[in-house]
Amino acid sequence: MKQLASRVSCISPSLSIAITSQAKQMKIDGRDVVNLGAGEPDFDTPEHIKNAGIYAIRSGLTKYTFTAGSQDIVQAVADKFRKDNGLKYAQNQIVVSSGAKHSIFNALLALVNPGDEVIVPVPYWVTYPELVKFLGATPVFVQGVRENKFKITGAQLAAAITPKTKALILNSPNNPSGAVYGENELKDIAAVVVKKDLYCIADEVYEKIIYNNARHISIASLGPEIFEQTVTVNGVSKSFAMTGWRIGYLGAPEPIAKAIAAIQSQTTHHPSTISMTASASALRNNATCITRMVEEFNKRRQFVLTNLNEIPGVISTDPDGAFYVFADVSAFYGKKAGARAIANSSDMAHYLLEEKLVAAIPGSAFGNDACIRVSYATSMENISKGMQRIKEGLTSLC
Ligand SMILES: Cc1ncc(COP(=O)(O)O)c(C=O)c1O
């Protein structure tokens, strides 16, 4: 058999999916595993959104539509960007795709050449470096430090720029750290992006899941110049518990949006018409269901933080957004559980899963090996059991 395309070797399967798949398999095998690895809300999709999907099926909204998305959802996205983010994207500046992950891939396809460099702040969502490498470009990592809640500064960004730098991927609220960039921090970053003529891909999928009176600000809203250099990505997966519906969207200057629509026209054509109808309904009637979900997440967030803070040696940073705590467990590296040595975050995650039956994601998947990511997108009962197991697991290491 002839060899597979060489680009396949540039992409690694997701480490976070690997550990959650192992946890799922253990559950199927009858083990009482608590999964604190999940990257999706445990809530059901709200009823009015499901009904909109059913309406689409029943009323024949089941055919091909426009490449960049049906008129209905494109209008809903334009209204949402204007109302929530102060972003005035015209309809021809919006492209709806099969999830925010797909929107980010489309944006990179339109912007990045082989040999380019793309700046990726650490910790990062696992997918960014893999997509950059897949396109023959190089991810350049800039370390966010715990003392600054894992956020990077404009000065750090400036120091990482070379003549090959094409773009920055900025994720706020951040997966895995929960960091939310404030207005001045974004202004500093935007000034560098504008001065150095970079593109910014702003991943804002956790926009609505926010705590501690933090405010989500879209970097593209900070002035006409940064608007012209930014692709703003968002989606319905996290805000509306709609991960399986696969709808993401972006707003971009017209030439970029046009290029992305052309790419989409020859690949997926457009996302599911049914999912687009349901998502348009989600975007139009969003207030109550999001508030309820965020209130519940906030209770769980506080519970997880309190429990982690009770374990001597664990350092956790209070997350202002998303549904994860990124906890530093490096004080336990070098310790053992019987014959099993714990040297890094992968050993730690495997130990917790295989011996204590609790799944968390190793920080190495996000570029920071000192930490593990604990998700609280599951019931209080599961979280409570999981925290007990993490406590036992860590304190019994010697
Ligand atoms: C930071 C970040 N961006 C994008 C996505 C992808 O979202 P979607 O389900 O819309 O593809 C995720 C999902 O985990 C994420 O954590």
The ligand as a Tripos MOL2 file, in Angstrom:
@<TRIPOS>MOLECULE
LIG
   16    16     1     0     0
SMALL
NO_CHARGES

@<TRIPOS>ATOM
      1 C1        -11.3030   27.2010   23.3680 C.3       1 LIG1
      2 C2        -12.1890   26.3840   22.4930 C.ar      1 LIG1
      3 N1        -12.4640   26.8150   21.2420 N.ar      1 LIG1
      4 C3        -13.2560   26.1320   20.4180 C.ar      1 LIG1
      5 C4        -13.8330   24.9430   20.8210 C.ar      1 LIG1
      6 C5        -14.6740   24.1830   19.8330 C.3       1 LIG1
      7 O1        -16.0180   24.4110   19.9470 O.3       1 LIG1
      8 P1        -17.0630   23.7920   18.9030 P.3       1 LIG1
      9 O2        -17.7690   22.6960   19.6210 O.co2     1 LIG1
     10 O3        -17.9500   24.9340   18.5540 O.co2     1 LIG1
     11 O4        -16.2920   23.3070   17.7190 O.co2     1 LIG1
     12 C6        -13.5750   24.4340   22.0960 C.ar      1 LIG1
     13 C7        -14.1460   23.1350   22.5110 C.2       1 LIG1
     14 O5        -13.7110   22.5020   23.4390 O.2       1 LIG1
     15 C8        -12.7510   25.1760   22.9610 C.ar      1 LIG1
     16 O6        -12.4770   24.7420   24.2010 O.3       1 LIG1
@<TRIPOS>BOND
     1     1     2 1
     2     2     3 ar
     3     2    15 ar
     4     3     4 ar
     5     4     5 ar
     6     5     6 1
     7     5    12 ar
     8     6     7 1
     9     7     8 1
    10     8     9 2
    11     8    10 1
    12     8    11 1
    13    12    13 1
    14    12    15 ar
    15    13    14 2
    16    15    16 1
@<TRIPOS>SUBSTRUCTURE
     1 LIG1         1 GROUP 0 **** ****
